[in-house]
Each structure stands twice: as C-alpha cells, then as structure tokens.
C-alpha cells in the first residue's frame, strides 16, 4: 500500500472518527468501506496501485443511510460527482471529496431554512432588549477570562466565538449566564450557540489523550437548529476538554444555508487555537 494511502486512511479516521475508512476482509483488493459523515450511507471504494495519480473507484453502496428507499443511490451519485470535482492527478483527494459531499448533501436536504426567533428583528435592532438580572453569585464572581476569535462577516451576518476554561458543568453554565447578563451586545444577538466538555479528572486542557473520572458534555442551539450539536462534535473531533465555547451570531438579513455551520465551526476552531486548548492544524494535501 502506498504511503499516501496509508496516511490518508489515518487522517480520515482521525478527523471523522475511528472506523470511518476501513479495509475490507480481502486485503489484497485495496477495497475500503467509507462511512460518510452524519446519517449518510457507507460506500465501497477501491484504490488503484497508482493512487493518487488515478482516482479511487467508487464501486457502490455498502449500507444505505437509515434504510431509506433510494437514499443509497442518491448518496452514491453525490459522492461520485464530488470526487469528479475535487480530484487532481497526483494529489490525495478523499478528504476533499468527503467535504464536498457533505456540502452538497446538506444543500440537498434543504437545510437552508434557518430558524430564527419570532422577535428576531427586535433582537437585532435592540428595540426589545430586557436586561437579564445577574444572580448574587454572578455579581460577586470574577469575570470569566474569555478568549475571543477573530470576527467573521459572511453575507452581512457577523460571527464571533468566545472560549473559556472551566472545571465543572456548573461553572460552564455560570460563565454563559454571566456573559449574557453583563454584555448587552451579546445578549441582543440573534443566536448564542454554546457547547462544553468537561472531565472531573485528568486535566482541563485540549489535545485529547488521558482519561479517567466522570465526563460531562452539553450544547444549546439557541434557535440555530443543529448548530449546537455540530459545535459539540467539533470539540469531540479536536479532543477539546475543560472548555466552554459560545458562538454569537448577529443575523444580517441574508440566509446562508448550510454555509453557516462551516462559519460557526471556523470561528470556534479559531477560538480554541487562540485560547491555547488545541494546536493549530494544517490540512494535508
């Protein structure tokens, strides 16, 4: 097996989870099972000896997504189209093909219907911004040491992430509550998406590894459907522990569709790096 393929197998499994790309029982065939992200299908891929000079062959569906009639054929068609878009001779392509598949898959699921609170316009303009009274404990606590990401503006919507180290679920909730009760601009945003992961033992930094003790994790979409779960999944993939993250979005009037999830995760990733809880990753090409 070529070194490029070995490296790509390791990379795919580290990014999307163990078992995402596995060799079939017939090791001589260089045939793999690729489990596509989310609830999509699993596909059978065969890598020629000349890979990456030639693209992998997409042989067919291994398991259909959720047993839904016709879903396997649809996923197979999308992935083959994605492979054709991203493949360049001599460059490993599987990661880019999976990412392109995910983009097209989300678009075809119609996830451009963004859910906003009924009083969204009032929240954006600040015309209805009732003050949240902080608790006695919040008024006496030291302000959390939030580390902010770079702000990203996408089609008039502004996104920014705040990251803080925490040691308990109670502290994570208190930090979020303190932020909302003391920062009027954040409180008046359209969405404040949160996620946190905590281990009771073994340290609170990022980078994975270790273990022991009780583990806690939770998330909140705050009206941005599915965003909290995706944010929590990013923390799981990056091995982030002992951290609470709040991604704030001020909606600018233009729907972003699935692109909003990529921006939310991008500012969160930037926040994790700036806070020193992960080491910045370089995409392998």
URGI-V378220 format. One record per residue. N is the residue number from 1. OMEGA is omega in radians with two decimals (999 if undefined). Layout:
BEGIN
N & OMEGA
N & OMEGA
END
This chain:
BEGIN
1 & -3.10
2 & 3.14
3 & -3.14
4 & -3.14
5 & 3.09
6 & 3.13
7 & -3.11
8 & 3.06
9 & -3.14
10 & -3.11
11 & -3.13
12 & -3.12
13 & 3.10
14 & -3.11
15 & -3.02
16 & 3.11
17 & 3.14
18 & 3.13
19 & 3.12
20 & 3.11
21 & -3.03
22 & 3.10
23 & 3.09
24 & -3.12
25 & 3.13
26 & -3.04
27 & -3.10
28 & -3.03
29 & -3.06
30 & 3.10
31 & -3.08
32 & 2.97
33 & 3.11
34 & 3.07
35 & -3.10
36 & -3.07
37 & 3.09
38 & -3.12
39 & 3.12
40 & -3.03
41 & 2.94
42 & -3.08
43 & 3.06
44 & -3.13
45 & 3.06
46 & -3.09
47 & 3.09
48 & 3.13
49 & -3.10
50 & 3.13
51 & 0.26
52 & 3.07
53 & 3.05
54 & -3.10
55 & 3.01
56 & 3.08
57 & 3.09
58 & -2.96
59 & -3.11
60 & -3.12
61 & 3.07
62 & 3.04
63 & 3.10
64 & -3.08
65 & 3.05
66 & -3.13
67 & -3.12
68 & -3.11
69 & 3.10
70 & -3.08
71 & -3.12
72 & -3.14
73 & 3.14
74 & 3.12
75 & 3.13
76 & -3.14
77 & -3.14
78 & -3.09
79 & 3.11
80 & 3.09
81 & 3.13
82 & 3.13
83 & 3.13
84 & -3.12
85 & -2.95
86 & -3.02
87 & 2.99
88 & -3.08
89 & 3.09
90 & -3.11
91 & 3.11
92 & -2.92
93 & -2.94
94 & 3.13
95 & -3.13
96 & 3.11
97 & 3.12
98 & 3.12
99 & 3.11
100 & 3.07
101 & -3.11
102 & 3.14
103 & -3.12
104 & -3.13
105 & -3.14
106 & 3.13
107 & -3.09
108 & 3.05
109 & 3.08
110 & -3.10
111 & 3.07
112 & 3.06
113 & -3.09
114 & -3.12
115 & 3.10
116 & 3.11
117 & -3.13
118 & -3.11
119 & -3.06
120 & -3.11
121 & 3.12
122 & -3.13
123 & -3.13
124 & -3.04
125 & 3.14
126 & -3.11
127 & 3.13
128 & -2.98
129 & -3.12
130 & -3.13
131 & 3.05
132 & -3.11
133 & 3.12
134 & 3.08
135 & 3.12
136 & -3.13
137 & -3.13
138 & -3.13
139 & -3.11
140 & -3.11
141 & 3.05
142 & -3.14
143 & 3.10
144 & 3.13
145 & 3.13
146 & 2.99
147 & -3.05
148 & 3.01
149 & 2.95
150 & 3.09
151 & 3.13
152 & 3.09
153 & -3.11
154 & -3.13
155 & 3.05
156 & 3.01
157 & 3.13
158 & -3.12
159 & 3.02
160 & 3.13
161 & 3.00
162 & -3.09
163 & 3.07
164 & 3.07
165 & -3.14
166 & -3.08
167 & -3.14
168 & 3.07
169 & 3.14
170 & 3.13
171 & 3.12
172 & 3.13
173 & -3.13
174 & 3.12
175 & -3.14
176 & 3.13
177 & 3.11
178 & 3.14
179 & -3.09
180 & -3.09
181 & -3.07
182 & -3.12
183 & -3.06
184 & -3.12
185 & 3.11
186 & -3.13
187 & -3.12
188 & 3.13
189 & 3.14
190 & -3.14
191 & 2.94
192 & -3.06
193 & -3.07
194 & 3.02
195 & 3.07
196 & 3.10
197 & -3.04
198 & 2.96
199 & -3.12
200 & 3.09
201 & 3.02
202 & 3.03
203 & -3.06
204 & -3.11
205 & 3.13
206 & 3.02
207 & 3.06
208 & 3.14
209 & 3.10
210 & 3.14
211 & -3.14
212 & 3.14
213 & -3.13
214 & -3.13
215 & 3.13
216 & 3.03
217 & -3.12
218 & 3.13
219 & 3.14
220 & 3.14
221 & -3.02
222 & 3.07
223 & 3.11
224 & -2.92
225 & 3.06
226 & -3.07
227 & -3.13
228 & 3.12
229 & 3.11
230 & 3.11
231 & 3.09
232 & 3.11
233 & 3.08
234 & 3.12
235 & 3.12
236 & -3.14
237 & -3.10
238 & 3.12
239 & -3.10
240 & 3.10
241 & 3.06
242 & -3.01
243 & 2.90
244 & 3.13
245 & 3.07
246 & 3.06
247 & -3.10
248 & 3.08
249 & 2.97
250 & -3.07
251 & -3.06
252 & 3.08
253 & 3.14
254 & 3.14
255 & -3.09
256 & -3.07
257 & -3.10
258 & -3.13
259 & -3.08
260 & -3.14
261 & 3.11
262 & -3.13
263 & 3.12
264 & -3.14
265 & -3.12
266 & -3.14
267 & 3.08
268 & 3.12
269 & 3.10
270 & 3.10
271 & 3.12
272 & -3.14
273 & -3.13
274 & 3.13
275 & 3.10
276 & -3.14
277 & 3.02
278 & 3.04
279 & -3.11
280 & -3.10
281 & 3.04
282 & 3.13
283 & 3.09
284 & 3.13
285 & 999
END
